[in-house]
Amino acid sequence: MWRTILFVPLLVQAIPNPTSTGFRECGLTAPSTLCDPDGIFTAADRHHLDHELKMFETRTRRPRPWSEHAARIEMTCEDKGISPAIAVVKRGSAGEVDAIIEDMKANWTLDTACNNTVFLVFSAEETQFSVSRPTNISRSSPLQAYDVAHFLRRQARQFQSANYGTAFLSILQQTWERAVTRYKRWNATHYPNPMMGEHRECRMSEATTVCDPDEILDEEERADLRNDASIFEYLTTNMFPFNTSSNVSAFCQSRGYTAGVAIMRNVEGGTKDAIQSLARNLLKSWKLDERCKKALVIALAVDDRIFSVVKAENVDIDIDSFTKFFDAESENFHQSEIKSALANVLKRAVQRMIETSGAMETTTESVKTPRDAIERLLGGEEGNGTVVEERHANTTLSL
């Protein structure tokens, strides 16, 4: 479930159930999956949104080749579309909003057979929201809670202007388009390389070390994650002793660690071995640091809930630590805060390196590097061309 802080004065018991007898209290004239008890929408907007919600399941059904025989086959959960529900309130607290969604899931009649649903609660005054989507949905329904969260964020200007009807009609349209999109299942030999001319396929504006071909993050989040990866390299400069041969160049000793981040919805096969194989191949093909071999790749298949971290031999951090870093971010992943979780994983890795580095001292204000390390960095000596040796960590996300 995606959740942000909300402030709603309505008690859970006061939220009517429009799928039963409470539709009039929700501002409707007939049963619906829309509830607007505070009159946030105009009557015309409520009518239009009610119609769109009722058409949503049909529009998002899995397409089947038409034939007289196929028409007689009973629809299965693999074929069924998504049933959405929206409750809009004026104000409220985080706990009350979570309780509202739980009450909606327990009492509103949407899809009792397949549970292919999406619930949304929105606070008008705070422009904050909460989205709930089942985690065990069929792969034929790719829509996730983070998708709806992104569409809501993109309507910030409409919310500021109190154009709530226009905003929610746009959100439903984008949600429908995302729900019927069929995404690729990436594998070790088929994933874009943002370093070698395929950055646009990664939804990036220039060559970088971050790739998000399925648009799991929005544009601003991708830019922030790219900056986080750059900061990671900067903060890890001059970190040694350094787990490599004694004849390594001063330049490579001083160089920071380059982090590649590959995000996708699904990896082909959906297994730990599959994501590990993909990550190992990206470490080779992206050529993040051919000279010093101080690079690592984080590969995350969000919908499969698996990840793998692979590093070159000269990255001086225990690779198994990343499992702990991901576990520590389980709440962010659970709330579909993918960018924040990944940024925090990088920060935790930097912190671990600082803690184990004998050549760095930390203060409450900053990290200081020795003068001789800076001088070696400016020296620019040649690297020794050591062959990459890979190590990896992979697991299932604790969601």
Secondary structure, 3 states (H helix, E strand, C coil): CEECCCCEECCHHHCCCCCCCCCCCCCCCCCCCEECCCCCCCHHHHHHHHHHHHHHHHHCCCCCCCCHHHHCCCCCCCCCCCEEEEEEECCECHHHHHHHHHHHHHHCCCCCCCCCEEEEEEECCCCEEEEECCCCCCCCCCCCHHHHHHHHHCCHHHHHCCCHHHHHHHHHHHHHHHHHCCCCCEECCECCCCCCCCCCCCCCCCCCCEECCCCCCCHHHHHHHHHHHHHHHHHCCCCCCCCCCCCCCHHHHHCCCEEEEEEECCECCCCHHHHHHHHHHHHHHCCCCCCCCCEEEEEEECCCCEEEEEECCCCCCCCCHHHHHHHHCHHHHHCCCHHHHHHHHHHHHHHHHHHHCCCCEECCCCEECCHHHHHHHHHCCCCCCCCCCCEEEEEECCC
